[in-house]
Amino acid sequence: MNAPDSEEIVIPDAKRGNWVDRLLPAGAKPYAQLARLDRPIGWWLLLLPCWWSLALASGAAGLAFPSPWHALLFFVGAVAMRGAGCTYNDIVDRDIDAAVARTRARPIPSGRVSAAGAVVFLVLQALVGLAVLLQFDRFSIILGLCSLVPVAIYPFMKRITHFPQIVLGLSFSWGALMGWSVVFGRLDAPAVLIYVAAILWTFAYDTIYAHQDREDDALIDLGSTARYFERSTPKLLTVCYGAAVLLLGVAFYLADAKIIAFVGLAAFARHLAWQVEKFDADDGELCLRIFKSNRDAGLVLTAGLVIDGLLKGM
């Protein structure tokens, strides 16, 4: 039986009529979908902790503005490594994805990309990520390579624990360490605090996301925080989001951030509170919308830090 044409495939998480569907040739579309280029929220969530840390470190170092070069490198690296991570995850999970309604249309289980082709594509994306990493200092290069450990083990966690979101947080938040490292060539307390805060943030928003698959995960006995907490999820979100905001506040204080940074943090906190208020475990579309809104929350926090640095430098 022939694999379905990519034009016939509807990816549930992707916005209809996205640029991948409209602009790319048919042969390239499955690979773009494998890298989730049609669903940019993932690289945004990977990128934002990098920018938080870079902006806070730049202000602490007395710089009026974060290095545009570093910000660009983090952007390219986030897109490449998010794509590589998704490709690796889909290779490992190809049999599971075929059994889950939301994921069976992905390129590998739908037969549009072979496992071997996916491995080649994974290597190419990883090389882009390596090229970005090599632009930094030696300490940051070694630190960046260490992030591969949680990335490598993440796809297997749902098979053995209800808390794979913890490992996702460890890998997706790594940029909180990198942003500080590229400015100072070392790690200090504010960077560690932002990292832990970003882990809690990731743990919470990915729990919201996982509620879309709660029933399918139960059928094939995969672990997730959505299954574990179910109706108690709002309490979990409140604790995780509250602790994340508190840790960010301490990091800002230690880095001598000023009022605008804390105004941005307050706006960030209010958005997270809105997520808890609106959350409905039985509404998958709403869960996806709330999950995606974390990009806007993270950009508000970034803006506060950048403006605060500009004002400090005046």
For each residue, the residues with C-beta under 8 A, 3 or more apart:
1:
2:
3: 110 111 112
4: 8 9 110 111 112
5: 8 9 26
6: 9 26 29 30 33 112
7: 26
8: 4 5
9: 4 5 6 33 105 110 112
10: 105
11: 14 33 38 39 105 106
12: 102 105
13: 39 102 288
14: 11 18 20 21 33 38 39
15: 18 38 39
16: 21
17: 21 22
18: 14 15 21 22 38
19: 22 23 24 38
20: 14 23 24 29 32 33 37 38
21: 14 16 17 18 24 29 38
22: 17 18 19
23: 19 20
24: 19 20 21 28 29 32
25: 28 29
26: 5 6 7 29
27: 30
28: 24 25 31 32
29: 6 20 21 24 25 26 32 33
30: 6 27 33 34 107 112 113
31: 28 34 35 107 113 117 121
32: 20 24 28 29 35 37 38
33: 6 9 11 14 20 29 30 36 37 38 106 107
34: 30 31 83 86 87 90 106 107 108 113 118 121
35: 31 32 82 83 84 86 87 121 125
36: 33 39 40 42 43 82 83 86
37: 20 32 33 40 79 83
38: 11 14 15 18 19 20 21 32 33
39: 11 13 14 15 36 42
40: 36 37 43 44
41: 44 45 291 292 294 295
42: 36 39 45 46 82 86
43: 36 40 46 47 78 79 82 83
44: 40 41 47 48 78 295 298
45: 41 42 48 172 202 205 294 295 298
46: 42 43 49 50 78 81 82 172 175
47: 43 44 50 51 74 75 78 79 175
48: 44 45 51 52 175 295 298 299 301 302
49: 46 52 53 172 173 174 175 176 179 194 195 198 298
50: 46 47 53 54 74 77 78 175 176 178 179
51: 47 48 54 55 66 71 74 175 179 302
52: 48 49 55 56 176 179 194 198 248 298 301 302 305
53: 49 50 56 57 175 176 177 178 179 180 191 194 195
54: 50 51 57 58 66 67 70 71 74 179 180 182 183
55: 51 52 58 59 66 179 302 305 306 309
56: 52 53 59 60 179 180 190 194 251 252 255 257 261 305
57: 53 54 60 61 179 180 182 183 184 190 191 255
58: 54 55 61 63 65 66 67 183 309
59: 55 56 62 63 255 256 257 261 305 308 309 312
60: 56 57 183 190 255 256 257
61: 57 58 183 184
62: 59 312 313
63: 58 59 66 67 183 309 313
64: 309 310 312 313 314
65: 58 68 306 309 310 313
66: 51 54 55 58 63 70 71 306 309
67: 54 58 63 70 71 182 183
68: 65 71 72
69: 72 73
70: 54 66 67 73 74 179 182 183
71: 51 54 66 67 68 74 75
72: 68 69 75 76
73: 69 70 76 77 132 135 136
74: 47 50 51 54 70 71 77 78 175 178 179
75: 47 71 72 78 79
76: 72 73 79 80 128 132
77: 50 73 74 80 81 129 132 133
78: 43 44 46 47 50 74 75 81 82 175
79: 37 43 47 75 76 82 83
80: 76 77 83 84 125 126 128 129 132
81: 46 77 78 84 85 125 126 129 151
82: 35 36 42 43 46 78 79 85 86
83: 34 35 36 37 43 79 80 86 87 125
84: 35 80 81 87 88 122 125 126 129
85: 81 82 88 89 151 154 171
86: 34 35 36 42 82 83 89 90
87: 34 35 83 84 90 91 118 121 122 125
88: 84 85 91 92 122 151 152 155
89: 85 86 92 93 154 155
90: 34 86 87 93 94 97 106 107 108 118
91: 87 88 94 108 115 118 119 122
92: 88 89 155 156
93: 89 90 96 97 103 155
94: 90 91 97 98 108 109 115
95: 98 99 109
96: 93 99 100 103 220 222
97: 90 93 94 100 103 104 106 108 109
98: 94 95 103 104 109
99: 95 96 104 216 219 220
100: 96 97 103 104 213 216 217 220
101: 104 216
102: 12 13 212 213 216
103: 93 96 97 98 100 106 109 213
104: 97 98 99 100 101 109 110
105: 9 10 11 12 109 110
106: 11 33 34 90 97 103 109 110
107: 30 31 33 34 90 110 112 113 118
108: 34 90 91 94 97 111 112 113 114 115 118
109: 94 95 97 98 103 104 105 106
110: 3 4 9 104 105 106 107
111: 3 4 108
112: 3 4 6 9 30 107 108
113: 30 31 34 107 108 117 118 121
114: 108 117 118
115: 91 94 108 118 119
116: 119 120
117: 31 113 114 120 121
118: 34 87 90 91 107 108 113 114 115 121 122
119: 91 115 116 122 123
120: 116 117 123 124
121: 31 34 35 87 113 117 118 124 125
122: 84 87 88 91 118 119 125 126
123: 119 120 126 127
124: 120 121 127 128
125: 35 80 81 83 84 87 121 122 128 129
126: 80 81 84 122 123 129 130
127: 123 124 130 131
128: 76 80 124 125 131 132
129: 77 80 81 84 125 126 132 133
130: 126 127 133 134
131: 127 128 134 135
132: 73 76 77 80 128 129 135
133: 77 129 130 136 140 141 144 145
134: 130 131 141
135: 73 131 132
136: 73 133 140 141 144 178 181 182
137: 140 141 181 182 185
138: 141 142
139: 142 143 181 185 186
140: 133 136 137 143 144 178 181 182 185
141: 133 134 136 137 138 144 145
142: 138 139 145 146
143: 139 140 146 147 177 178 181 187
144: 133 136 140 141 147 174 178
145: 133 141 142 148
146: 142 143 149
147: 143 144 150 151 171 174
148: 145 151 152
149: 146 152 153
150: 147 153 154 167 170 171 174
151: 81 85 88 147 148 154 171
152: 88 148 149
153: 149 150 156 157 167
154: 85 89 150 151 157 164 167 168 171
155: 88 89 92 93 158
156: 92 153 159 160
157: 153 154 160 161 163 164 166 167 223
158: 155 161 164 217 222 223 224
159: 156 222 223
160: 156 157 223
161: 157 158 164 223
162: 223 224 225 227 228
163: 157 166 167 223 225 228
164: 154 157 158 161 167 168 223 224 225
165: 168 169 202 203 206 207 210 224 225
166: 157 163 169 170 199 203
167: 150 153 154 157 163 164 170 171
168: 154 164 165 171 172 202 203 206
169: 165 166 172 173 198 199 200 201 202 203 206
170: 150 166 167 173 174 199
171: 85 147 150 151 154 167 168 174
172: 45 46 49 168 169 198 202
173: 49 169 170 176 195 198 199 201 202
174: 49 144 147 150 170 171 177 178 195
175: 46 47 48 49 50 51 53 74 78 178 179 198
176: 49 50 52 53 173 179 180 191 194 195 197 198
177: 53 143 174 180 181 187 191 192 195
178: 50 53 74 136 140 143 144 174 175 181 182
179: 49 50 51 52 53 54 55 56 57 70 74 175 176 182 183 191 194
180: 53 54 56 57 176 177 183 184 187 188 190 191 194
181: 136 137 139 140 143 177 178 184 185 186 187 191
182: 54 57 67 70 136 137 140 178 179 185
183: 54 57 58 60 61 63 67 70 179 180
184: 57 61 180 181 187 188
185: 137 139 140 181 182
186: 139 181
187: 143 177 180 181 184 191 192
188: 180 184 191 192
189: 192 193 251 254
190: 56 57 60 180 193 194 251 252 254 255
191: 53 57 176 177 179 180 181 187 188 194 195 251
192: 177 187 188 189 195 196
193: 189 190 196 197 247 248 250 251 254
194: 49 52 53 56 176 179 180 190 191 197 198 247 248 251
195: 49 53 173 174 176 177 191 192 198 199
196: 192 193 199 200 247
197: 176 193 194 200 201 243 244 245 247 248 251
198: 49 52 169 172 173 175 176 194 195 201 202 244
199: 166 169 170 173 195 196 202 203
200: 169 196 197 203 204 240 241 243 244 247
201: 169 173 197 198 204 205 240 241 244 294
202: 45 165 168 169 172 173 198 199 205 206
203: 165 166 168 169 199 200 206 207 225 240
204: 200 201 207 208 236 237 240 241 244 272
205: 45 201 202 208 209 275 291 294
206: 165 168 169 202 203 209 210 225 291
207: 165 203 204 210 211 224 225 226 229 233 236 237
208: 204 205 211 233 237 275 279 287 290 291
209: 205 206 212 287 288 291
210: 165 206 207 213 214 217 224 225 226 227
211: 207 208 214 226 233 281 284 287
212: 102 209 284 287 288
213: 100 102 103 210 216 217 224 226
214: 210 211 217 218 224 226 227 230 281
215: 218 219
216: 99 100 101 102 213 219 220
217: 100 158 210 213 214 220 221 222 223 224 226 227
218: 214 215 221 227
219: 99 215 216
220: 96 99 100 216 217
221: 217 218
222: 96 158 159 217
223: 157 158 159 160 161 162 163 164 217 227 228
224: 158 162 164 165 207 210 213 214 217 227 228
225: 162 163 164 165 203 206 207 210 228 229 233 236
226: 207 210 211 213 214 217 229 230 233 281
227: 162 210 214 217 218 223 224 230
228: 162 163 223 224 225
229: 207 225 226 232 233 235 236
230: 214 226 227 233 281
231: 281
232: 229 235 236
233: 207 208 211 225 226 229 230 236 237 279 281
234: 237 238 276 279
235: 229 232 238 239
236: 204 207 225 229 232 233 239 240
237: 204 207 208 233 234 240 241 272 275 276 279
238: 234 235 241 242 276
239: 235 236 242 243
240: 200 201 203 204 236 237 243 244
241: 200 201 204 237 238 244 245 269 272 273 275 276
242: 238 239 245 246
243: 197 200 239 240 246 247
244: 197 198 200 201 204 240 241 247 248 272
245: 197 241 242 248 249 265 268 269 272
246: 242 243 249 250
247: 193 194 196 197 200 243 244 250 251
248: 52 193 194 197 244 245 251 252 265 268 301
249: 245 246 252 253 262 265
250: 193 246 247 253 254
251: 56 189 190 191 193 194 197 247 248 254 255
252: 56 190 248 249 255 257 261 262 265
253: 249 250 256 257
254: 189 190 193 250 251
255: 56 57 59 60 190 251 252
256: 59 60 253
257: 56 59 60 252 253 261 262 305 308
258: 261 262 308 311 312
259: 262 263 308
260: 263 264 304 307 308 311
261: 56 59 252 257 258 264 265 304 305 308
262: 249 252 257 258 259 265 266 304
263: 259 260 266 267 304
264: 260 261 267 268 300 301 302 303 304 305 307 308
265: 245 248 249 252 261 262 268 269 301 304
266: 262 263 269 270
267: 263 264 270 271 300 301 304
268: 245 248 264 265 271 272 297 298 300 301 304
269: 241 245 265 266 272 273
270: 266 267 273 274
271: 267 268 274 275 293 296 297 300
272: 204 237 241 244 245 268 269 275 276 297
273: 241 269 270 276 277
274: 270 271 277 278
275: 205 208 237 241 271 272 278 279 290 293 294
276: 234 237 238 241 272 273 279
277: 273 274
278: 274 275 286 290
279: 208 233 234 237 275 276 286 287 290
280: 283 286 287
281: 211 214 226 230 231 233 287
282:
283: 280 286 287
284: 211 212 287 288
285: 288 289
286: 278 279 280 283 289 290
287: 208 209 211 212 279 280 281 283 284 290 291
288: 13 209 212 284 285 291 292
289: 285 286 292 293
290: 208 275 278 279 286 287 293
291: 41 205 206 208 209 287 288 294
292: 41 288 289 295
293: 271 275 289 290 296 297
294: 41 45 201 205 275 291 297 298
295: 41 44 45 48 292 298 299
296: 271 293 299 300
297: 268 271 272 293 294 300 301
298: 44 45 48 49 52 268 294 295 301 302
299: 48 295 296 302 303
300: 264 267 268 271 296 297 303 304
301: 48 52 248 264 265 267 268 297 298 304 305
302: 48 51 52 55 264 298 299 305 306
303: 264 299 300 306 307
304: 260 261 262 263 264 265 267 268 300 301 307 308
305: 52 55 56 59 257 261 264 301 302 308 309
306: 55 65 66 302 303 309 310
307: 260 264 303 304 310 311
308: 59 257 258 259 260 261 264 304 305 311 312
309: 55 58 59 63 64 65 66 305 306 312 313
310: 64 65 306 307 313 314
311: 258 260 307 308 314
312: 59 62 64 258 308 309
313: 62 63 64 65 309 310
314: 64 310 311
